[in-house]
Every structure is written in C-alpha cells, then in structure tokens.
Amino acid sequence: MAITLRELDETTLPLLLRAAVDGAEPDDVMPPLDGPSGWTEPRREAFRAFHRARSIATPAPSSAPG
C-alpha cells in the first residue's frame, strides 16, 4: 500500500472532511462542539473552520539557513 502526502489546502480540505466523515466521530478529529452528535452541517463547517485556521492559514515553516 502506497501513501502519498499532500498539502492541506482548499482543494484537499473536502477530501479530508470526507475521510473524517467516513471513518471517525467528530469529537475524535476536532474540538468538541455543542449540539446534536454526528456529522451535522454545523459540525462539518466547524471542521473546515478548524483546519483552515490551524493548517491552511498557517505559513509554511521556513528552512534554517545552511
């Protein structure tokens, strides 16, 4: 089995959400959210917002001078 790592961006975020919905409970992959359990639309939007703020909006690390 080959694994390919891809940068998380707006193109790959829906793929990450799909994988989370297919294989995990919301509280396993993001901070808890009040409201009904399961992958409700508010939870899906919270998942996207969480990853946008924590991964997509974070600048890539710069390499140390050699």
N, C-alpha and C positions, 0 to 999 in steps of 0.2 A: 504494500500500500504506500503510495507516494503522498506526501503532504507538501502543499505549496503555501507559503505565507504571502499574504497580500496586504498592502497598506490599507488601513481603515479610512475610508473617505465616504463622500455622499453616494458614490456608486456602489460600494461594498456594504454600506450600513444596512440596506434592506436584506442582503444575504445573511448578515449576522443576526438580524432580527428573526428571519425565517428559521435559522438553525436553532436559535433560542426557543422559539415557539414550538418547534418540532421536538426538542429534546430536553427541556428544562422547565421548571416552575419559575415564575417571575422573581420571587424572592431569592432564588438561587443565583441569579445573574445580574441583579441590580438592587439598589437600596429599596427597602420596603415602602409601599405606597398604601395609604388608607383606601378603603373601598372594597368592592367585591373581589374575590380571588379569581385567578385565571388571567389569561391574556386578553383583557378588555382593551378597547381602543385607548382609554386614558393610560393604561399601563404600557401599551405599545409606544405611545407618544413620549411617556416618561423614559422609556428605554432609549429611544432615539435621542432625546434631550440629554440624557446622562452621558451617552457615548459621544455626542457632539461636543459637550463641554469638557469631557475628560480625555478624549483621544483626538478627535478631528481638529479641535481648536488649539490643541497644544502644539507649539512649534517642534519640529524635529530636532533632536539633540545635535549639537554641532560636534565635529570631531576635534579632539585635542590637537594643538599644534605639534608637529612631529619633530 
